[in-house]
């Protein structure tokens, strides 16, 4: 039981450490006074392994008139937090003749965490650019800490902790066994769906530790149960 108590306290420490939320992404456009202004939907979070189609509109900054998509060439680069490219491509002409678009395959959003994009358009005399950061998360949630996803994760944690404490007080190896199963299920939930707006690399780390703690509880309880059975014999 002393070993189980250590892993329980260690897991609580990691959960509290991982509950620090990242700074929200900020959209920034940079253009010359007589260049192009680039408009596109603000991107905050993208689900991992999801396909994405980006549309942009471009206007002349000096007079506000929109540019037809035959008047400029537009390009997109996407980077991971370590500065490596995950995507490089040129936007094509949309069927409506009014904007540019490009399809981004799911594999470009395989790495969890912060990413950044850079768009630039060049015409015969002017150009423009736009930059933004966004998060790739397990489920792409943009909800706040009171989201149903976060509440369910916290509920699973509380049930797992409560069952372990009850097992410790009653000195019941069977309840520790059940607690281990709950810890593993909680970790798997966090690994797959994330934890509200904390769904990032820390989420996967915390979820992995929860699964590991659950496995320790299972193995220890099975060992104690099998040892008790031999003593009864």
Steps between C-alpha positions, in 0.01 A plus 500: 500500500794732561604474132144564384481810719819637338366456146169657601668815637734518200212482252310779681809720477529445124129573446529832681816583305326436169201721580676819388330631188694632203479862386222541239619539140506847347432583135737753346488652151794693361466703181653803333290817479427440132510121498248218537280426801440128556181377668430146622307328781680522834651162589543423870495121526504220243419136584791260465505301173219708350478630145469876461412727209622857529327784311641852480383831352740773392432871459700808406586670827513848350143501367340189656401350164510119489745333268390232258689179546665548163677818618739341748675176594453386861703249700474328838764358734427323831760444773522300822618657826860395423495695171475206258269508201197275508345646186601710197260576218342749264135593535285430196209682343165439665206416277320825591780708350514721810747332732785253535493164672726207583443152643722394791522124552449344849865396528604863531321519836649187656720680756322636806587845633552847359535553126529815290398592147629758258302621197631735237363627169695665219361702211673681216579805718391431860484222757370421846541247777323359807625298797324307776557231765258219579482182707466143376304315771362145525140608441529865393299627796479874550284477810583656835589320822133442577447296183330163520824337388697651786227421751488137397877466530496657847212271599698194392802624697291556814341156476839336449653687794197436721501129426873478574462683832211273596706195407790630708277559804337159468827330402319338208711371212189441290406868522856596407462272198182686398669834568783401265251428223342844551839672492577329168160593353548862611842511337365352177219758497748785538727352232219473246279802571728740686406702805289797388719788385803337663518245220864512396831323558458534877168321473661200336775498762252512788282235337798272450592529868141423604510184292837403650372558856192291424721216375706517820183478709379203295828311522544570872144398584526181294829418672344555844188300410700209366726509808196500728352205313819297548505580872139378531601176334 
